[in-house]
Amino acid sequence: MTRPLAPGFHIPPDLLLRAYATGVFPMAEHADDPEVFWVRPETRGIIPLDSFHIPKSLKKLMRREPFDIRYDTDFLGVITACAEPSPERSDTWINEPIREAYTELFKRGHCHTVEAWRDGKLVGGLYGVSLGRAFFGESMFSREPNASKICLVHLVERLREHGFLLLDTQFTTEHLRRFGAIDVPRRLYEQMLAEALEETARF
């Protein structure tokens, strides 16, 4: 289900957090589109934290520690990279109203990044929203092979350590299914979300 907002609409941070608390999130058709849509899918992608799967090849690579993993050090760099075209996607849904809204959430401590660095350069990462004991993954990028995958592994480890209950991926992809992502019906998802919002975890 989608509902368009007016062109040039500014998304108030408090409204955005209330939307997440009810299972709704914003998207845009493409990066240059001035409109934003509220989305409430009939089925929702999640990664169960207790059954997260790391492919053997990735485990082997991670033992070499190819990247310096950092948290919340370059939000602007991460969201900018996530909005850039890549060989896998010619355009993204991150437009200016979304960029502004999530930047404000980051300033308020509700948006976080996991970043992969090599030789002082940001080469991969992801960002998402933290609310209660739920984390809503938004987007990821890689400038070097496997950088975003390794960031996802570190994200899950951090969520487990800090007592999170729910990792929302919004939708599932073949890439995410390799890590154990599944689709759940909206009603079940909203039950899981309500439970995750009963208490607070610190990212």
N, CA, C and O of each residue as an XYZ file, in Angstrom:
812
protein
N       0.852     -1.180      0.000
C       0.000      0.000      0.000
C       0.893      1.237      0.000
O       1.821      1.316      0.806
N       0.644      2.192     -0.869
C       1.421      3.419     -0.913
C       0.500      4.612     -0.876
O      -0.649      4.546     -1.312
N       1.017      5.701     -0.351
C       0.267      6.956     -0.308
C       1.245      8.095     -0.563
O       2.169      8.282      0.228
N       1.075      8.869     -1.645
C       2.044      9.902     -1.968
C       1.938     11.107     -1.051
O       0.856     11.474     -0.593
N       3.078     11.704     -0.798
C       3.130     12.976     -0.098
C       3.314     14.082     -1.132
O       3.703     13.813     -2.268
N       3.043     15.299     -0.750
C       3.136     16.409     -1.688
C       4.572     16.620     -2.137
O       5.493     16.390     -1.352
N       4.796     17.053     -3.378
C       6.150     17.335     -3.862
C       6.871     18.316     -2.940
O       6.287     19.288     -2.461
N       8.149     18.041     -2.703
C       8.930     18.907     -1.845
C       8.604     18.749     -0.370
O       9.040     19.560      0.446
N       7.856     17.736     -0.018
C       7.408     17.534      1.352
C       8.593     17.276      2.270
O       9.485     16.492      1.944
N       8.594     17.941      3.417
C       9.594     17.687      4.450
C       9.007     16.675      5.430
O       7.894     16.860      5.923
N       9.742     15.621      5.709
C       9.253     14.570      6.601
C       9.695     14.897      8.023
O      10.884     14.781      8.320
N       8.793     15.299      8.910
C       9.170     15.586     10.289
C       9.715     14.330     10.964
O       9.113     13.265     10.826
N      10.822     14.414     11.680
C      11.414     13.230     12.312
C      10.455     12.492     13.239
O      10.443     11.261     13.256
N       9.650     13.224     14.011
C       8.713     12.561     14.921
C       7.663     11.770     14.145
O       7.271     10.679     14.561
N       7.212     12.316     13.028
C       6.260     11.605     12.176
C       6.898     10.344     11.609
O       6.254      9.297     11.535
N       8.152     10.442     11.215
C       8.850      9.289     10.659
C       8.977      8.171     11.690
O       8.781      7.001     11.361
N       9.296      8.516     12.916
C       9.406      7.501     13.967
C       8.045      6.872     14.274
O       7.955      5.667     14.511
N       6.999      7.682     14.269
C       5.659      7.124     14.504
C       5.268      6.174     13.371
O       4.610      5.159     13.596
N       5.682      6.516     12.159
C       5.390      5.636     11.033
C       6.077      4.285     11.214
O       5.450      3.243     11.024
N       7.351      4.294     11.578
C       8.060      3.030     11.804
C       7.392      2.210     12.895
O       7.326      0.985     12.804
N       6.902      2.879     13.917
C       6.265      2.167     15.027
C       4.971      1.486     14.616
O       4.488      0.605     15.327
N       4.406      1.874     13.489
C       3.177      1.248     12.994
C       3.422      0.389     11.755
O       2.477     -0.056     11.105
N       4.703      0.156     11.431
C       5.017     -0.723     10.306
C       5.024     -0.039      8.954
O       4.893     -0.708      7.929
N       5.175      1.283      8.923
C       5.132      2.055      7.682
C       6.483      2.733      7.478
O       7.122      3.153      8.443
N       6.920      2.841      6.222
C       8.174      3.532      5.933
C       8.059      4.284      4.607
O       7.219      3.940      3.776
N       8.898      5.312      4.399
C       8.817      6.107      3.168
C       9.775      5.611      2.096
O      10.834      5.061      2.398
N       9.391      5.813      0.836
C      10.262      5.550     -0.304
C       9.957      6.587     -1.385
O       8.935      7.270     -1.329
N      10.843      6.696     -2.357
C      10.618      7.540     -3.526
C      10.794      6.679     -4.765
O      11.472      5.652     -4.721
N      10.185      7.093     -5.873
C      10.307      6.331     -7.105
C      11.740      6.320     -7.619
O      12.205      5.306     -8.138
N      12.441      7.440     -7.477
C      13.840      7.520     -7.872
C      14.477      8.715     -7.168
O      13.787      9.508     -6.528
N      15.778      8.836     -7.288
C      16.521      9.821     -6.504
C      16.111     11.259     -6.796
O      16.178     12.108     -5.908
N      15.688     11.547     -8.026
C      15.325     12.918     -8.386
C      13.840     13.209     -8.235
O      13.398     14.321     -8.523
N      13.073     12.240     -7.794
C      11.632     12.418     -7.636
C      11.352     13.258     -6.393
O      11.828     12.906     -5.314
N      10.600     14.355     -6.500
C      10.295     15.173     -5.322
C       9.242     14.546     -4.418
O       9.047     15.005     -3.292
N       8.554     13.497     -4.894
C       7.497     12.875     -4.095
C       8.044     11.735     -3.236
O       9.037     11.088     -3.570
N       7.367     11.524     -2.140
C       7.681     10.425     -1.230
C       6.404      9.641     -0.982
O       5.317     10.215     -0.915
N       6.538      8.331     -0.845
C       5.389      7.461     -0.610
C       5.548      6.732      0.714
O       6.642      6.296      1.074
N       4.427      6.605      1.439
C       4.391      5.730      2.608
C       4.096      4.317      2.132
O       3.190      4.105      1.327
N       4.854      3.359      2.626
C       4.722      1.971      2.186
C       4.417      1.081      3.388
O       5.060      1.181      4.432
N       3.426      0.211      3.219
C       3.056     -0.762      4.252
C       2.822     -2.097      3.543
O       1.686     -2.402      3.180
N       3.868     -2.897      3.340
C       3.751     -4.117      2.528
C       2.839     -5.160      3.162
O       2.707     -5.237      4.384
N       2.220     -5.950      2.312
C       1.400     -7.073      2.785
C       2.271     -8.154      3.412
O       1.853     -8.816      4.362
N       3.481     -8.337      2.884
C       4.458     -9.245      3.496
C       5.729     -8.452      3.763
O       6.091     -7.555      3.002
N       6.392     -8.795      4.843
C       7.552     -8.007      5.276
C       8.778     -8.891      5.359
O       8.703    -10.021      5.841
N       9.911     -8.380      4.890
C      11.157     -9.108      5.000
C      11.810     -8.884      6.348
O      11.913     -7.750      6.817
N      12.252     -9.967      6.970
C      12.999     -9.879      8.222
C      14.151    -10.886      8.169
O      14.114    -11.845      7.398
N      15.159    -10.659      8.986
C      16.209    -11.651      9.213
C      16.110    -12.074     10.671
O      16.457    -11.290     11.554
N      15.649    -13.284     10.951
C      15.596    -13.750     12.343
C      17.005    -13.761     12.939
O      17.902    -14.413     12.405
N      17.193    -13.049     14.026
C      18.525    -12.912     14.602
C      19.066    -14.225     15.143
O      20.280    -14.417     15.207
N      18.171    -15.134     15.533
C      18.638    -16.402     16.098
C      18.943    -17.452     15.039
O      19.420    -18.537     15.372
N      18.678    -17.153     13.770
C      18.981    -18.121     12.712
C      19.727    -17.457     11.553
O      19.640    -17.903     10.409
N      20.452    -16.397     11.862
C      21.253    -15.714     10.854
C      22.319    -16.661     10.324
O      22.995    -17.342     11.095
N      22.462    -16.697      9.015
C      23.400    -17.632      8.373
C      24.504    -16.869      7.663
O      24.238    -15.955      6.881
N      25.766    -17.256      7.944
C      26.913    -16.661      7.255
C      27.474    -17.695      6.283
O      27.923    -18.753      6.723
N      27.464    -17.428      4.979
C      28.036    -18.371      4.015
C      29.493    -18.699      4.346
O      30.237    -17.847      4.830
N      29.889    -19.950      4.077
C      31.235    -20.401      4.433
C      32.320    -19.544      3.796
O      33.327    -19.234      4.433
N      32.114    -19.159      2.535
C      33.131    -18.353      1.848
C      33.320    -17.006      2.528
O      34.428    -16.472      2.574
N      32.216    -16.455      3.061
C      32.307    -15.165      3.737
C      32.995    -15.309      5.089
O      33.768    -14.440      5.491
N      32.715    -16.404      5.787
C      33.403    -16.660      7.055
C      34.909    -16.719      6.847
O      35.680    -16.163      7.629
N      35.313    -17.399      5.785
C      36.741    -17.524      5.480
C      37.353    -16.165      5.209
O      38.446    -15.861      5.687
N      36.646    -15.344      4.438
C      37.142    -14.006      4.131
C      37.233    -13.149      5.390
O      38.196    -12.401      5.557
N      36.254    -13.245      6.267
C      36.228    -12.412      7.462
C      37.379    -12.725      8.407
O      37.818    -11.855      9.158
N      37.872    -13.962      8.377
C      39.006    -14.307      9.233
C      40.258    -13.512      8.862
O      41.167    -13.355      9.676
N      40.296    -13.017      7.638
C      41.437    -12.206      7.206
C      41.300    -10.750      7.645
O      42.249     -9.975      7.530
N      40.120    -10.376      8.146
C      39.830     -9.008      8.575
C      40.224     -8.005      7.490
O      41.115     -7.180      7.693
N      39.552     -8.082      6.336
C      39.944     -7.225      5.205
C      39.599     -5.750      5.387
O      40.167     -4.892      4.712
N      38.658     -5.447      6.309
C      38.217     -4.066      6.472
C      38.285     -3.641      7.931
O      38.217     -4.463      8.845
N      38.422     -2.348      8.119
C      38.272     -1.728      9.431
C      36.786     -1.392      9.587
O      36.259     -0.561      8.847
N      36.115     -2.025     10.536
C      34.672     -1.824     10.719
C      34.446     -0.726     11.759
O      34.977     -0.777     12.868
N      33.644      0.267     11.369
C      33.339      1.384     12.261
C      31.820      1.571     12.321
O      31.081      1.105     11.454
N      31.384      2.265     13.365
C      29.961      2.530     13.567
C      29.733      4.035     13.734
O      30.402      4.699     14.526
N      28.780      4.546     12.973
C      28.297      5.922     13.166
C      29.378      6.992     13.021
O      29.307      8.026     13.685
N      30.370      6.765     12.169
C      31.417      7.774     12.018
C      31.232      8.633     10.765
O      31.780      9.734     10.703
N      30.474      8.163      9.763
C      30.315      8.927      8.523
C      28.943      8.658      7.925
O      28.823      8.025      6.877
N      27.903      9.150      8.610
C      26.551      8.908      8.122
C      26.339      9.523      6.745
O      25.754      8.888      5.868
N      26.803     10.740      6.549
C      26.618     11.408      5.266
C      27.282     10.615      4.139
O      26.715     10.471      3.056
N      28.484     10.104      4.401
C      29.167      9.303      3.387
C      28.404      8.050      3.038
O      28.348      7.663      1.871
N      27.808      7.397      4.044
C      27.074      6.161      3.802
C      25.796      6.411      3.016
O      25.549      5.737      2.016
N      24.977      7.369      3.448
C      23.703      7.575      2.754
C      23.939      8.131      1.347
O      23.168      7.847      0.430
N      24.998      8.919      1.175
C      25.324      9.416     -0.164
C      25.712      8.262     -1.077
O      25.275      8.204     -2.226
N      26.527      7.347     -0.576
C      26.938      6.197     -1.379
C      25.755      5.281     -1.684
O      25.666      4.722     -2.777
N      24.848      5.128     -0.722
C      23.671      4.290     -0.948
C      22.768      4.881     -2.028
O      22.046      4.148     -2.703
N      22.807      6.194     -2.193
C      21.958      6.861     -3.177
C      22.589      6.916     -4.567
O      21.929      7.315     -5.526
N      23.851      6.521     -4.687
C      24.536      6.586     -5.972
C      24.161      5.409     -6.870
O      23.931      4.309     -6.367
N      24.097      5.613     -8.173
C      23.899      4.478     -9.101
C      25.074      3.503     -9.005
O      26.183      3.889     -8.637
N      24.821      2.257     -9.336
C      25.856      1.230     -9.330
C      25.586      0.271    -10.477
O      24.530      0.353    -11.104
N      26.523     -0.648    -10.772
C      26.272     -1.629    -11.836
C      25.012     -2.456    -11.605
O      24.381     -2.911    -12.558
N      24.641     -2.652    -10.318
C      23.459     -3.453    -10.002
C      22.165     -2.648    -10.054
O      21.083     -3.223    -10.175
N      22.267     -1.320     -9.961
C      21.066     -0.475     -9.936
C      21.388      0.862    -10.596
O      22.352      1.532    -10.225
N      20.589      1.234    -11.555
C      20.812      2.487    -12.262
C      20.314      3.691    -11.481
O      20.718      4.821    -11.754
N      19.427      3.454    -10.498
C      18.876      4.542     -9.702
C      18.464      3.988     -8.346
O      18.341      2.774     -8.186
N      18.251      4.857     -7.378
C      17.804      4.412     -6.056
C      16.577      5.215     -5.647
O      16.181      6.160     -6.330
N      15.983      4.827     -4.526
C      14.777      5.471     -4.022
C      15.096      6.546     -2.994
O      14.177      7.101     -2.391
N      16.380      6.860     -2.774
C      16.770      7.832     -1.758
C      16.807      9.223     -2.390
O      17.769      9.574     -3.073
N      15.767     10.002     -2.162
C      15.723     11.356     -2.707
C      16.070     12.370     -1.604
O      16.420     11.983     -0.489
N      15.972     13.645     -1.918
C      16.407     14.659     -0.967
C      15.567     14.693      0.313
O      16.148     14.794      1.394
N      14.219     14.613      0.251
C      13.460     14.584      1.511
C      13.844     13.409      2.410
O      13.901     13.552      3.631
N      14.108     12.246      1.804
C      14.508     11.084      2.602
C      15.893     11.304      3.198
O      16.126     10.998      4.367
N      16.806     11.832      2.399
C      18.153     12.090      2.903
C      18.102     13.053      4.092
O      18.770     12.825      5.100
N      17.322     14.117      3.982
C      17.219     15.101      5.064
C      16.599     14.488      6.313
O      17.064     14.739      7.425
N      15.545     13.679      6.135
C      14.847     13.112      7.286
C      15.734     12.143      8.061
O      15.751     12.165      9.291
N      16.465     11.301      7.354
C      17.294     10.315      8.046
C      18.546     10.951      8.633
O      19.082     10.466      9.630
N      19.011     12.028      8.022
C      20.115     12.771      8.625
C      19.691     13.342      9.967
O      20.471     13.340     10.919
N      18.451     13.836     10.051
C      17.950     14.353     11.324
C      17.779     13.223     12.340
O      18.056     13.411     13.524
N      17.325     12.050     11.888
C      17.219     10.912     12.801
C      18.584     10.502     13.321
O      18.719     10.115     14.482
N      19.598     10.586     12.467
C      20.961     10.263     12.914
C      21.398     11.232     14.011
O      21.988     10.818     15.009
N      21.114     12.500     13.829
C      21.477     13.494     14.844
C      20.772     13.222     16.164
O      21.297     13.530     17.233
N      19.572     12.641     16.081
C      18.795     12.345     17.291
C      19.125     10.981     17.889
O      18.576     10.617     18.929
N      20.009     10.226     17.250
C      20.411      8.930     17.778
C      19.517      7.780     17.380
O      19.597      6.705     17.975
N      18.658      7.979     16.378
C      17.763      6.912     15.936
C      18.176      6.290     14.604
O      17.535      5.341     14.150
N      19.210      6.792     13.980
C      19.693      6.238     12.717
C      21.172      5.905     12.902
O      21.916      6.673     13.510
N      21.591      4.755     12.373
C      22.948      4.276     12.631
C      23.568      3.697     11.371
O      22.874      3.297     10.437
N      24.896      3.666     11.373
C      25.631      3.095     10.251
C      26.593      2.021     10.730
O      27.099      2.065     11.851
N      26.829      1.063      9.856
C      27.949      0.135      9.985
C      28.793      0.369      8.737
O      28.280      0.315      7.619
N      30.080      0.628      8.924
C      30.928      1.086      7.827
C      32.151      0.197      7.664
O      32.745     -0.238      8.651
N      32.527     -0.071      6.422
C      33.757     -0.793      6.102
C      34.754      0.191      5.504
O      34.460      0.863      4.515
N      35.926      0.270      6.108
C      36.968      1.185      5.651
C      38.216      0.387      5.269
O      38.526     -0.637      5.879
N      38.919      0.873      4.256
C      40.221      0.316      3.903
C      41.139      1.459      3.459
O      40.782      2.267      2.601
N      42.305      1.503      4.053
C      43.295      2.535      3.725
C      42.694      3.940      3.828
O      42.963      4.808      2.998
N      41.880      4.142      4.858
C      41.318      5.461      5.098
C      40.166      5.849      4.201
O      39.732      7.001      4.216
N      39.657      4.901      3.412
C      38.545      5.195      2.501
C      37.324      4.354      2.856
O      37.448      3.178      3.198
N      36.145      4.964      2.772
C      34.890      4.266      3.007
C      34.572      3.411      1.781
O      34.343      3.949      0.698
N      34.555      2.094      1.938
C      34.392      1.194      0.785
C      33.111      0.370      0.853
O      32.818     -0.383     -0.076
N      32.358      0.494      1.912
C      31.099     -0.237      2.022
C      30.388      0.151      3.296
O      30.995      0.693      4.220
N      29.094     -0.129      3.343
C      28.369      0.189      4.560
C      26.871      0.017      4.418
O      26.361     -0.337      3.355
N      26.193      0.273      5.497
C      24.736      0.223      5.537
C      24.246      1.198      6.587
O      24.996      1.630      7.463
N      22.963      1.538      6.480
C      22.368      2.372      7.522
C      20.945      1.897      7.788
O      20.320      1.247      6.951
N      20.452      2.238      8.974
C      19.096      1.857      9.332
C      18.624      2.616     10.553
O      19.362      3.407     11.142
N      17.390      2.364     10.919
C      16.731      3.070     12.011
C      16.587      2.149     13.218
O      16.212      0.983     13.088
N      16.887      2.686     14.375
C      16.754      1.958     15.631
C      15.589      2.547     16.426
O      15.519      3.756     16.644
N      14.680      1.674     16.852
C      13.524      2.108     17.631
C      13.125      0.966     18.552
O      12.847     -0.141     18.092
N      13.097      1.237     19.857
C      12.822      0.157     20.795
C      13.901     -0.909     20.692
O      15.092     -0.611     20.774
N      13.472     -2.160     20.512
C      14.424     -3.261     20.300
C      14.333     -3.773     18.860
O      14.596     -4.941     18.575
N      13.954     -2.860     17.965
C      13.867     -3.172     16.534
C      14.880     -2.335     15.768
O      15.147     -1.182     16.104
N      15.441     -2.955     14.721
C      16.326     -2.230     13.811
C      15.785     -2.426     12.408
O      15.544     -3.551     11.970
N      15.597     -1.309     11.706
C      15.017     -1.323     10.365
C      16.127     -1.015      9.361
O      16.533      0.138      9.217
N      16.611     -2.034      8.674
C      17.653     -1.841      7.685
C      17.109     -1.088      6.483
O      16.050     -1.432      5.959
N      17.827     -0.062      6.041
C      17.346      0.785      4.959
C      18.058      0.535      3.639
O      17.405      0.259      2.632
N      19.372      0.625      3.623
C      20.095      0.462      2.369
C      21.548      0.125      2.669
O      22.040      0.374      3.770
N      22.233     -0.448      1.672
C      23.642     -0.779      1.818
C      24.352     -0.556      0.481
O      23.715     -0.466     -0.568
N      25.667     -0.469      0.541
C      26.445     -0.281     -0.677
C      27.804     -0.943     -0.526
O      28.269     -1.187      0.587
N      28.437     -1.234     -1.663
C      29.794     -1.777     -1.691
C      30.591     -1.116     -2.796
O      30.132     -1.009     -3.933
N      31.773     -0.680     -2.456
C      32.735     -0.221     -3.460
C      33.855     -1.238     -3.638
O      34.675     -1.122     -4.548
N      33.880     -2.240     -2.754
C      34.791     -3.368     -2.880
C      33.977     -4.635     -2.634
O      33.005     -4.605     -1.879
N      34.360     -5.750     -3.262
C      33.585     -6.980     -3.110
C      33.400     -7.363     -1.643
O      34.340     -7.328     -0.848
N      32.157     -7.731     -1.305
C      31.785     -8.274      0.009
C      31.782     -7.252      1.142
O      31.535     -7.619      2.291
N      32.046     -5.999      0.854
C      32.110     -5.009      1.944
C      30.767     -4.874      2.658
O      30.725     -4.865      3.888
N      29.672     -4.771      1.910
C      28.364     -4.610      2.564
C      27.945     -5.890      3.272
O      27.280     -5.838      4.307
N      28.332     -7.046      2.720
C      27.986     -8.313      3.367
C      28.647     -8.412      4.736
O      28.024     -8.839      5.707
N      29.908     -8.017      4.803
C      30.615     -8.063      6.084
C      30.013     -7.061      7.063
O      29.948     -7.327      8.263
N      29.574     -5.915      6.559
C      28.885     -4.956      7.431
C      27.595     -5.553      7.993
O      27.259     -5.328      9.156
N      26.877     -6.308      7.173
C      25.646     -6.949      7.647
C      25.948     -7.940      8.762
O      25.215     -8.003      9.749
N      27.009     -8.707      8.618
C      27.388     -9.656      9.669
C      27.683     -8.913     10.975
O      27.252     -9.334     12.049
N      28.408     -7.823     10.875
C      28.728     -7.051     12.083
C      27.483     -6.398     12.664
O      27.365     -6.266     13.883
N      26.552     -5.987     11.804
C      25.291     -5.449     12.302
C      24.562     -6.475     13.148
O      24.131     -6.172     14.261
N      24.420     -7.696     12.626
C      23.697     -8.733     13.355
C      24.398     -9.049     14.677
O      23.734     -9.225     15.699
N      25.701     -9.122     14.668
C      26.435     -9.389     15.909
C      26.155     -8.293     16.936
O      25.961     -8.576     18.119
N      26.136     -7.056     16.482
C      25.891     -5.937     17.400
C      24.460     -5.971     17.935
O      24.235     -5.731     19.121
N      23.500     -6.264     17.073
C      22.107     -6.331     17.516
C      21.916     -7.439     18.548
O      21.204     -7.258     19.535
N      22.541     -8.562     18.323
C      22.444     -9.657     19.291
C      23.043     -9.250     20.636
O      22.442     -9.479     21.686
N      24.220     -8.651     20.596
C      24.914     -8.261     21.825
C      24.124     -7.241     22.634
O      24.197     -7.222     23.862
N      23.368     -6.393     21.940
C      22.678     -5.294     22.617
C      21.201     -5.574     22.878
O      20.458     -4.674     23.268
N      20.776     -6.811     22.667
C      19.436     -7.197     23.077
C      18.314     -6.837     22.130
O      17.165     -6.724     22.558
N      18.613     -6.651     20.849
C      17.556     -6.380     19.874
C      16.778     -7.661     19.574
O      17.310     -8.766     19.674
N      15.513     -7.489     19.206
C      14.643     -8.627     18.903
C      14.315     -8.760     17.422
O      14.065     -9.866     16.941
N      14.311     -7.656     16.699
C      13.794     -7.663     15.333
C      14.747     -6.934     14.398
O      15.159     -5.805     14.663
N      15.093     -7.606     13.287
C      15.839     -6.976     12.202
C      14.943     -6.990     10.970
O      14.726     -8.029     10.346
N      14.437     -5.826     10.641
C      13.511     -5.639      9.529
C      14.310     -5.297      8.271
O      15.104     -4.356      8.287
N      14.114     -6.045      7.185
C      14.783     -5.733      5.919
C      13.800     -5.150      4.905
O      14.168     -4.906      3.756
N      12.565     -4.927      5.320
C      11.491     -4.379      4.474
C      11.064     -5.383      3.407
O       9.914     -5.823      3.396
N      11.980     -5.748      2.511
C      11.712     -6.740      1.475
C      12.825     -7.779      1.505
O      13.883     -7.536      2.085
N      12.600     -8.923      0.891
C      13.663     -9.919      0.771
C      14.200     -9.909     -0.655
O      13.473     -9.639     -1.612
N      15.473    -10.208     -0.772
C      16.131    -10.362     -2.065
C      16.910    -11.672     -2.040
O      17.102    -12.271     -0.982
N      17.347    -12.100     -3.191
C      18.163    -13.323     -3.248
C      19.408    -13.160     -2.382
O      19.824    -14.091     -1.693
N      19.993    -11.974     -2.425
C      21.173    -11.683     -1.613
C      20.878    -11.858     -0.122
O      21.650    -12.502      0.587
N      19.764    -11.290      0.360
C      19.436    -11.375      1.780
C      18.995    -12.765      2.191
O      19.231    -13.178      3.326
N      18.354    -13.496      1.282
C      17.925    -14.853      1.613
C      19.109    -15.767      1.887
O      18.976    -16.746      2.622
N      20.259    -15.464      1.309
C      21.460    -16.258      1.601
C      21.847    -16.149      3.071
O      22.524    -17.027      3.607
N      21.420    -15.077      3.718
C      21.735    -14.870      5.130
C      20.588    -15.297      6.051
O      20.679    -15.144      7.269
N      19.530    -15.822      5.479
C      18.423    -16.301      6.291
C      17.198    -15.426      6.289
O      16.283    -15.658      7.079
N      17.143    -14.420      5.426
C      15.971    -13.536      5.375
C      14.735    -14.310      4.937
O      14.809    -15.191      4.081
N      13.600    -13.971      5.535
C      12.333    -14.621      5.210
C      11.248    -13.556      5.079
O      11.418    -12.425      5.532
N      10.138    -13.929      4.457
C       8.962    -13.066      4.386
C       7.961    -13.504      5.441
O       7.746    -14.699      5.645
N       7.351    -12.536      6.109
C       6.298    -12.847      7.077
C       5.075    -12.000      6.736
O       5.217    -10.886      6.234
N       3.874    -12.517      7.003
C       2.656    -11.740      6.733
C       2.610    -10.477      7.591
O       3.204    -10.415      8.668
N       1.898     -9.482      7.092
C       1.837     -8.203      7.791
C       1.360     -8.364      9.233
O       1.941     -7.760     10.135
N       0.325     -9.155      9.471
C      -0.213     -9.287     10.825
C       0.831     -9.849     11.785
O       0.978     -9.362     12.906
N       1.564    -10.891     11.334
C       2.608    -11.464     12.183
C       3.726    -10.455     12.410
O       4.236    -10.324     13.523
N       4.104     -9.744     11.356
C       5.147     -8.737     11.489
C       4.749     -7.682     12.521
O       5.562     -7.306     13.365
N       3.531     -7.212     12.462
C       3.099     -6.167     13.386
C       3.070     -6.666     14.824
O       3.293     -5.888     15.752
N       2.800     -7.951     15.021
C       2.894     -8.532     16.355
C       4.343     -8.537     16.839
O       4.625     -8.190     17.986
N       5.252     -8.932     15.956
C       6.674     -8.949     16.302
C       7.172     -7.537     16.585
O       7.962     -7.326     17.505
N       6.717     -6.583     15.806
C       7.113     -5.195     15.995
C       6.618     -4.670     17.342
O       7.366     -4.023     18.074
N       5.363     -4.951     17.662
C       4.803     -4.486     18.930
C       5.608     -5.026     20.114
O       5.866     -4.306     21.078
N       5.997     -6.290     20.033
C       6.807     -6.880     21.113
C       8.168     -6.188     21.199
O       8.664     -5.919     22.293
N       8.768     -5.901     20.042
C      10.092     -5.274     20.031
C      10.048     -3.840     20.557
O      11.065     -3.324     21.022
N       8.896     -3.198     20.490
C       8.785     -1.804     20.933
C       8.418     -1.672     22.403
O       8.323     -0.558     22.917
N       8.211     -2.791     23.086
C       7.844     -2.730     24.488
C       9.005     -2.259     25.369
O       8.783     -1.670     26.427
N      10.224     -2.515     24.939
C      11.416     -2.100     25.694
C      12.397     -1.441     24.736
O      12.195     -1.445     23.522
N      13.461     -0.877     25.294
C      14.437     -0.146     24.487
C      15.806     -0.811     24.557
O      16.246     -1.242     25.623
N      16.464     -0.888     23.426
C      17.855     -1.349     23.368
C      18.692     -0.206     22.802
O      18.208      0.598     22.006
N      19.937     -0.146     23.218
C      20.862      0.904     22.756
C      21.761      0.314     21.676
O      22.414     -0.706     21.898
N      21.797      0.947     20.514
C      22.632      0.456     19.437
C      24.110      0.599     19.773
O      24.965      0.231     18.968
